[in-house]
């Protein structure tokens, strides 16, 4: 799917370049986006799917081992979403709104989905959660024993706020418009999860220093992340009749930064150092029909793909603090997801 998306983006970019080249001698540049005779507000609904969903957390080194020969305790773990059963398409439903000004366009969209998985543990899974209860007492860790059936449900929401800065645009004599932009976006994800591994069977100690893990039970909690994006994009818009237009858009954005887990809205029992390498691109096709002078109908489809890698490391501390805290393993994290969304809206 990543290959298909890359080809679509390359094809759209090539089409933009051809349209621009063939019309440059018969048009003119102007400041900002051309909004002559255009409606600037759009609101609508979206529906589609999340797919190509994959992610992995791999534990690497433990700072404690640099200062002690005692390497006993829990070995490094490696978990992937595919192993846990997240390998299908998941339906999502949402809303969006957009406002265009001459030099800035703001686009906001949000969707909600409820993916669920079920499976059988092929080894012992040791999972951190916000709460799992055994005999009236709450714990923060649960164990899914090998061979135990489990089910996971996530009530997930996504919010994206895009700002497109449009310093110039180009219009040909045939009313074909080309508008490049600077892309600045904020992508947020929040999930409320529940992992049900049958009745709680007891408590087992694991790791060093030991932590209490409830065997089975129902674990619950929330997780989320906020990622800023910076890149470039553009639009080609052309008439298809007296009252209709087609718009083709594409953007590419990235984020390469070093910081802390708290900078991205990631919760952690102890603040970690975080190095992120993140990329996203999207393509969008839109058909607009003018119902009247004051109202238009828009419909189309948008494909986006996001992929990222992160190194999560314990913060640099003096040796005595490292020995006292006995922090867990550093981690390498990777993920990717794609969305294909259809939309229908009103423009006024």
N, C-alpha and C positions, 0 to 999 in steps of 0.2 A: 504494500500500500504506500510505503514511503517512496518507492520508485514511481508509482502512478502519480502521486502528488507532485513530485519533482518535475516530471514530464509536463504535467498540466501547467505548473508555474512557468516553466521554460517556454512552453508554447504560447501562453498568454503574453509573456514579456516580449517574445519575438513579434507577436501580432501588434503590440503597442508600438514597437520600434518601426515596423513597416508602415503602420498608419501615420505615424509622426513624420517619417522620412518622405512619404509620397505627397504630403500636404504642406510641408514647411514653406514651400515657395509661394503658396497661395493663401496664406493666412497671416495672423498677427498675434504677438504676445501681448499680455495685459497683466496688470497687477492683480493678484488674488484670484480666487475662483470666479468664473463667470456665472452670475446668478440672474442674468437677464431673463425675465418671464418664467422664472422657476419658483416652485414652492419649496420652502426650506425646512419644514417640520415633517418628520415621519414617525409613526408609531405602528407597531404590528406584533404579530405572534410568530413563534418559531417552533419547529418540531423536527426531530431527526434522531441521530444515533451517535454514541461514542463507540469507537472500535479501535483496533490496532493498539489495545491497551496492554502495556507491559511495564514492569518495574522490578527492580532487584535491590536488595540491601545485603551487602557483603561485609562482614566484620574482618578487619585486617590486623593491626597491631594494638597492643595494650600498653600504654605508657608505664604501668606498674612494673612490667617485665624488664624494663631497662635498669631497675634498681634492686631487683630481687631474683634469686634463682628458683623461687617457688612459682612454678607455672601450673600448679594444680587448679582445679576448679573447672568452670564451664569452658569448653573449647570455643573457638570462633564459629559463628553461625552464618548461614547464607540462605536468604529467603527470596522468593520471587512471586509476583502476582500470579503468574501462570501456574506455578506449583500449587497455589492456594485456590485456583479455579477461575480466576478472572481472565477468561479467554473468549468471551462471546461479545456480540453487539448489545448495547444497552440503550433503550429508548429514553429520550429526554424531551421535555416540553418547556418553552420559555417565552419571554417577551423581549422587545427591543425598542429603542427610541434613538432618533438622530436629529441633530440641529445643525444646519449649515449657515455659516457666515462667510464673508468674503475671504478672510485670511485664516479662519479656523473652522474646522468641523468636529463636532463631538458626537461619538457614537457609543451607546451603552447597551449591553445585552446581558441577560441572565437566563439560566435554565436550571431545571431541577430534574433529577433522575433518582431511581431507587434500584440500583443493581443488587443482585443477590447471588450467592454462590453456595454450593454444597459439595462435600467430598469426604474422603476418608484419609486421615493422616497416615502418610507413608513412613513417618518417623516421629519422634517426640517433637512437638512444637512448643517452644517457650516464648510466650507473648506478653508484652507489657500493655496493660489497659488502664483506664481510669478507675474502674471499679468492677470487682467480681466478689460475690458474697458466698461465704461458707459458714454455716451454723450461726448466722446472725452477725458475723464479723466481716468487715470489708477489707479486701486486699487489692493490690495494684498489679499483680502478675497472675497469669493462668497458664496451665500446661494442658495441651491436647495430646493424650497418649497415642502412641503408634497403634493404628487400627481403629481408632475412635472416629465415628461419623460426626461431622460438624456442619453448621450452617452459618453463613455470614450475610448480614443485611446492612447496606449503607444508604442512608438518605443524604444525597450529595447535592450541593448547589454550586454553581459557577457564576461569577460576576466579572465582566470585562468592561473596562472603560478606555476607549480609544480617543486620542486627540490627534487630529490630522492638520498640520500646519501647511497652508497652501499659499506660498509667497507669490507664485505666478501661475498662469494658465495659458493655453494656446487654443485658438479657434480658427478653423479653416473657413473658406468661403462656402463650403458645403455643410457648415454647421457641425463638423466633427470637432469635439472638444478633447483636449489632452490636459490633464491636471496632475502634476507631480506633487508629492507631499512628504513632509517629515513625520514619521510615525512615532508617537509616544503613547504607551499603553500601560495599563495596570491590570494584571490577571490575578484573580483570587479564587481559591477553591476551599470549600468547607464541607466536611463530612461528619455525620453522626452515625456511629456504627454499633452493631451488636453482633457478638460471636457466641453462638449457642453450641456447646459441646456436651450436651446432656446434663444429667444431675451432677452436682459437685460431689466428688468421691473422697476428698480429703485434702491435706496440705503436705507438700513436699518441699524441702529446702534444696536450692540449687545455686550455683555460682559461688564465688569467693570474693568478698565476704558473703555468707549465705543470705539468700532472699527467700521469702515464703511464696510458693506457687500453688494456687488452688488447682487440683486435678479435675479437669472438666469444668462444669459450671457455665454461667452466662456472663461474659465480659462486655462492658459497654464503655463508650467514651466518644470524644470528638477529636478531629484532626483537621488541620488546615494549613494553607500556605499562601503567601502574597508575593508576586513576582513582577517587577517593573520590566518593560520591554522598550527598546529603542531601535529604530530602523528607518527604512524608506518604503514608499509605496507610490502608486499612481493609478489613474483612471482614464479610460477612453470611453467617451459617451457619444453616440451618434443616433440620428433620427431614423426610424423605420416606417414612418408614415406621418400624416399631418398631426396626429395626436399621440404618438408613441415614440419611445426611445429605448435603446438598450445601453446598459452600462457594464463595462468589464473592468474589474479592479484586481490589484494584487499588492501584497506587501511582504516584506521580510524584516524580521527584528531579532535581536539577540541581547544577551546579558552575560558579561564576564566580569565577575566581581569577587572580592574576598571580604568577608565580614563575619558576623556572628549569627547564630540560629535565630535570635530574637529579632534581627533586622528583617527577617522574612516571615514573621508571624509564626515560626515553628516553635512549639513548646518543647522544653527539655528539662529534665530534672536538674541538670547543670548546664550552664551556658557553654556552647561549643564554638570552635572556629569553623568557618564554612567557606569553601571555595566552590563557586558555581560557574558552570559553562552551559548556557541555555540558548536554544534557537527555536524560532517559530516562523512559519510562513502561512499565507492564506491566499486563496483565490475566490472571487465572488462574481457572479453574474446576475444582473437585475433587469427586469422588464418593467417599464413604466407606461401606464396608459392614462391619459388625461380625461377623466370623466366629465369635468366642467372646468371653468376658469379658476375655481377655488379648490378643487379636489382631484387627486390622482390616486390610482390604484397601482401598487408595486408588488411584484412577486419575483422570487428567484431562489438561488441556492448558493451556499457558501461552504467551502472545504478549508479546514485549518489543521495543521499538524504541529505538535510541540514535542520537543525532545530535550533532555537535559541530563547532565552528570554533575555530581557534587561529591566533594570530599569533606567528611565531618570528622574533625579532629579535636582532641582535648586541648584546652587552652594551655599555653606554656605556664608552668607553675614551678616553684622550688621543690626540691626532692622531698622534703618533709611533708609538704601538702599532698603531693602525689601519693606517697605511702599512706597518708591518713585518709584521703578520699577514696583510694582504690577504685578509680573510675573504670568503666567498662571499655570495651574495644572501640577503637576508631572505626569508621565505616566509609565505604564507597557506595554511593547511591546513584542509580540510574533510573530513568523513566521515559516513557513516550506515550502519547495518546493522539488520536485523530478524531475529528468531529465532522460530520456531514449533515448540514442543517438546511432545511427548506424554510422559506419565510414568506409571509403575506402581510401587507401593511397598507396604510392610508397615508398619503402625502398631501399636505395642505399649507 
